Amino acid sequence: MSKISPQQNTELEAAAFRRLIAHLRERSDVQNIDMMNLAGFCRNCLSNWYRDAADAQGIELSKDESREIIYGMPYSEWRDKYQTEASEEQKQKFEESITAHR
């Protein structure tokens, strides 16, 4: 494996993150609850992690601002356009998943 400098590593991580965000914006058909049930994180988690990183650097960022960065639009707009009602099966899987991780 070639030697990757810390700066290159940061740039590669940032590029991969941007690609993930672009992919999630394109896949608005994938609901957050499905992501939580399958992977244990969702778009809201990413926005929280982004805000945590900002806080760690002394950058003030509201919950709404961090969500808009991840969703590419205000969260309320995304929710109105793309979010569907979770099925009972999705809700049950979510509850089982949360219980398993406590």
N, C-alpha and C positions, 0 to 999 in steps of 0.2 A: 504494500500500500504506500502511495506517495505521502510525503510529509505535508500535512495541511497546517498552515499557521493559524493561530487563534483568530486573527482578523478574517482569514478565508473561511474558517469554520463558522464564524458569526454571519458572514455574508451568505454562506450556503444554507444555514439554518433559516435566515430571513427569507431567502428565495423559496425554500420548501414551505414555509409558513404562508407566504403570499400565494403560492400555488394551491395549498389546502383551502385557504379562504376563497379563492376564485372558484375552486371546485364546489365548495359548499354553496356558494351563491348561485352557481349554475344548477345545482341539484336541490332546488327549492321544494321538489316533490318529496324529499326525504325529511320526515318530521323529526323534531328534536327528541321526542319520546322514543322513536325507533333507534336513534343514535345512542341514547342513554341505555336502552335495553340491550343493545348489541356491543357497545364499546365502553360504556360507563362515563361518557362525556358527551356534550352537545355544543351547539353554537353559544349558548349562554355561558357554559363553562369556559369556553375560549375567551369570551368577552371579559369574564371575571379574572382569568389568568392574565390577560392583557392589562387590565386595570391594576392588578397586583404588581405587575412589572413596572408600570408607570409610577405607582406609589413608591416602590423601592428606589426609584430614581428621583423622587421628590416632585413628580409631575402630577398635578391634580387632574383627575379625569373622572367624570361622573359615570354612574352605571349606564345611563342613557347614551352618553358619548361613546363609551367603550362598545356598547351593543351596536351602535350605528357604524362604527369602524368594522366590526365583524360582519354584520348583515348587509352593509352597503346601502342602507336606508334606515330611517327610524324604525325601531323594533315594532311599534304599533302598526306602522304601514305594512311591514313584512307579515306580521301576524294576521292582519286583515286580508292580505292578498293570498297567503300560502298556508297558514296553519289550519288544520282540520281538527275536528273533535276526536280525541283519543277513544279508541274502542275499549270495551271492557277487558279484552284480552291484553291490549297494550298496557292498560292501567295495572292489571294483575301482575304482568311481567315486571313492570317498573317497581311495584311494591316488593316483589320477591327479590329483585336486584338490590334495592336499597337495604332490605333486611339482611341480605347476605354480606353486605359491606360494612355493617355497623360493628 
